[in-house]
Amino acid sequence: MLINPNLTTARPTFVTHLECSMTGERYEADMLHGLSRVGRPLLVRYDLDAIKAAVPRALIDARPTDMWRWRELLPVRHTDNVVSLGEIETPLVPVPASGGLNTWVKDEGRLPTGSFKARGLVMAVSMAKELGVKRIAMPTNGNAGAALAAYASRCGIETIVFCPDDTPEINVREIALHGARVYRVNGLIDDCGAIVGKGAAEGRWFDFSTLKEPYRIEGKKTMGLELAAQFGWKLPDAIFYPTGGGTGLIGMWKAFDELEKLGWIGAKRPKMVAVQASGCAPIVKAFQEGVEHADRWEGAHTIASGIRVPRAVGDFLILRAVRESGGVAMAVDDDLIEEAVAFCAREDGLLLCPEGGATLAAYRLALKNGLVSADDKVVLFNCATGLKYPMPAANDAIDKDGVIDFDAL
Ligand SMILES: *Cc1c(COP(=O)(O)O)cnc(C)c1O
């Protein structure tokens, strides 16, 4: 059995160059790049006309639905360099009780390593392999480090991972078990990022921080490509995305643009809703103030560790996409997140991660304040399996040798 049948049939990729997301300056493809000269993310550009001529949309429809179905819109040149663990298309799970009849959860917890970080890291690691990288370091709140360690170990790249010392225990152990050297740091993810940056400047390793290499966005972009195909090439009305570094939101926005240029979708865009936690909401603050860049959020705290990101290098890209889409950035309190997770688990049978719970809580607020209506088709992102996070205690016990009150069970 082939893990990815699409990799045997797809045509080569169509990358032309990379481009600074701030200045538009051009960078050569097939070379190792970090940030652009002005310190901003690089975006991968493709010959979309050539793709349009070579790959009719019907061909995509006819392929198996895994992530490599989109091969021509992705950067890896040589199939041998694709380091795969079986990246499936994730299902849209209806949540009629907790969301409503037009609400679906895109359940990313089913991807390798249990989170959508697999999408970004399978691409970034495959490109690192293609470009000859031998050692990678990364700051992480947990899931990215796990995906990096899994894919990199699989292809013999060495990894060193730094995470805040209160990162969920299961993530730290998962990273270690996948063969990375993982260190707990007494700080937040940007403090970890500073250590990675320092080592990279000394030439010790390649810096794999969010958006500091160009290919994670391309992997995350596949969420947008998948949504288009799953909704019959008409996008939903709104997307609620738990926003940390914002890679997925930026990636989906890029995907929609490419799909329209290919003529595969029209001009209609979903409202992009960037969801953050009230205890760490730099993008929400910048959105409300009408500014293009976000200040560092001091004293960041939330149970949704994946979105505890005080500072995002792609802040302006997130804000731009949200504003262009007619969406908003909104924050929800941790107690609403916990309530949403519990409600969805109990009523809809779907266990969300706290970040996924944040999108559900935000959706309910948005319904209340009229930002979306119950008729709108809405997608909520659940970015990791809820099984990776601490859950409320369940301590009721039975003494098998005592008298059991069956009526009370
Ligand atoms: C990383 C992560 C996020 C945030 O994703 P970005 O695209 O970096 O904003 C949200 N939820 C979970 C579970 C994550 O691991």
The ligand as an SDF file (V2000), in Angstrom:
LIG
                    3D

 15 15  0  0  0  0  0  0  0  0999 V2000
   -0.0860   26.3450   16.9120 C   0  0  0  0  0  0  0  0  0  0  0  0
   -1.4650   26.1960   17.3470 C   0  0  0  0  0  0  0  0  0  0  0  0
   -2.4100   27.2140   17.1200 C   0  0  0  0  0  0  0  0  0  0  0  0
   -2.0700   28.5090   16.4560 C   0  0  0  0  0  0  0  0  0  0  0  0
   -1.7590   28.3430   15.0970 O   0  0  0  0  0  0  0  0  0  0  0  0
   -1.0680   29.4880   14.2560 P   0  0  0  0  0  0  0  0  0  0  0  0
   -1.3490   29.1490   12.8430 O   0  0  0  0  0  0  0  0  0  0  0  0
    0.3910   29.4680   14.5900 O   0  0  0  0  0  0  0  0  0  0  0  0
   -1.6920   30.7820   14.6650 O   0  0  0  0  0  0  0  0  0  0  0  0
   -3.7110   26.9880   17.5360 C   0  0  0  0  0  0  0  0  0  0  0  0
   -4.0650   25.8420   18.1470 N   0  0  0  0  0  0  0  0  0  0  0  0
   -3.1900   24.8390   18.3760 C   0  0  0  0  0  0  0  0  0  0  0  0
   -3.6760   23.6010   19.0450 C   0  0  0  0  0  0  0  0  0  0  0  0
   -1.8670   24.9840   17.9780 C   0  0  0  0  0  0  0  0  0  0  0  0
   -1.0130   23.9850   18.1990 O   0  0  0  0  0  0  0  0  0  0  0  0
  1  2  1  0
  2  3  1  0
  2 14  2  0
  3  4  1  0
  3 10  2  0
  4  5  1  0
  5  6  1  0
  6  7  2  0
  6  8  1  0
  6  9  1  0
 10 11  1  0
 11 12  2  0
 12 13  1  0
 12 14  1  0
 14 15  1  0
M  END
$$$$
